[in-house]
């Protein structure tokens, strides 16, 4: 297995990315996983010595350019073919990497996923799935959490299908429950989108639809997969991040449930519905986040989630 890692992505690149790789190598002994570290040799030189004991477990790939966090995604990918993000997607497209990770320009990652790796046949729109901590120590998964601000009912149904497959294949959850995020539990509640989506989810035979859930249900054991349009999902996600920031960072609270709001414990979020695994990590990621993102990518590759998507949606299209 080969996983590409953009070590130039994020606010603390390349130091924290390389330290995250070191942490991963120290804690995970699986030598069948080989990392392709993509970055600028001059910038990375002061930190690569940390990886000397593990030189056989990675390959460094030179990238002379970097896409800045505020650059226009499409323009930057076109004008910077030697950037770490562009090279990462090139490796995926050529089959030289099994997954690609970056904490860099999110827009560029989205554009690369859509137009380089491309969407799986039968899937209308890819989506981002984000873990939401539960009081019992487990996680629910919210999708879409920001990739698709405006959606049609058919998109939300596919988000439910993709989220269900992710929960089964990667997380090992048997028959995961799928719910629609709404302003009330009763059928018929909500805006036009929710009202039109509910009966489609109810009729879907390939998911375990359990009805509507409300915002207060995001953090409890009601459904493992919760679907909504990206506008609502991103608002919910940013609210959850602010809870952690206020009570943990500012007030200094220490609580097991609160600690699970720290994004670094799961590292990055996968883009679901594209032809190769792509994982986006937070721009402020530190070493611990990179270490966990590598583990998440390896788990997705090992589970053959992409193959499960292709098989499912090929069958759905045929029907």
Buried (B, 14 or more C-beta within 10 A) or exposed (E): BBBBBBBBBBEBBBBBBBBBBBBBBEEBEEEEBBBBBBBBEEBBEEBBEBBEEBEEBBEBBEBBBBBEBEBBBBEBBEEBEEBBBBBBBBBBBEEEBBBBBBBBBBBBBBBBBBEBBEBBEBBBBBBBBBBBBBEEEEBBBBBBBBBBEEBBBEBBBBBBBBBBBBBBBBBEBEEBBBBBBBEEEEBEBBEEBBBBBBEBBEEBEBBBBBBBBBBEBBBEEBBBBBBBBBBBBBBBBEEBBEBBEEBBEEEEEEEEEBEBBBBBBBBBBBBBBBBBBBBBBBBEBBBBBBBBBBBBBBBBBBBBBBEBBBEBBEEBEEE
